[in-house]
Amino acid sequence: MALLGLALALAAIAIAQWWHGGSLLTLLDGPAFLIVVGGTLGAVILQTPRQYLLQAFGQLVGAEPPPGISPSRGSG
């Protein structure tokens, strides 16, 4: 159901943009992207208890790539 909802949302955005006479490329806006991503990260950090946030950052730092993938060369 989640994939269907995502597909429907993306289709609605594309159709509305086309209907309005705009290009889909106008939806790619760097400053808007930074506002959305930065605001989302800020909200997550603000709402997550410190214990869990530090635990998540620790797991991220200690994460290793799957077997067979080198971080410097990509897959193979």
N, C-alpha and C positions, 0 to 999 in steps of 0.2 A: 504494500500500500504506500510505503514511503517513496518508492521510486515512481509510482504513478502520480503522487502528489507533486513531486519534484518536476516531473515531465510536464504536468499541467501548468505549474507555476511558470516554468521557463517558456512554454508555448504562449501563455497569456502575455508575458512581457514582450516577447518577440512580435506577436500579432498587434499588440497595442502600439508598439514603436513603429511598426510598418504602417498601421492605420493612420497614425499621426503624421506620416510622411517623412519620418526620420530614418536614418541608416542605423543598422544594428551596431556599427562601430562607434556611434556616439555614446553607447552605453559603457564603453571602456574608458573610464575617467580615473586617472591616477589619484588626484586629491580626494575624490569621493571614496575610492577604495581604501585609502589610508584612514579616513574618518570612520568608515564602517568597521574595518578590522581593528583599528586602535580603540575605538569605543567599545567594541565587543570584548576585546582582551581586558580593557579596564574594568568593565562590568563584571567579567568572570573573576578577576583578581579581587575586586571589591567584595563580591558575594561569597567567595570561597574561604572557609576557615583557614587560618594561617598554617595549622598543622598539615592539612591536606595539600595546600598549595606548595609548601616546602617539600613534601613527599613527592608530589608530581614533578617538581623541578629536579629533584634528586634522581628520579627514575629517567627523566629525559636526558640528563647528563650522562648517566651510566648506560644508556641504550646502545646496543650494538646492531650493525646491519645483519640481515639474515645470512646464513651460510652461503658462500659462493658469490657474495657481492662485496666488492672492494669499494670503500668510500671514494678513493681517488680515481678509479677506473670505470665505475659503473658496474653493470652486470657482466658476468663471464668469468 
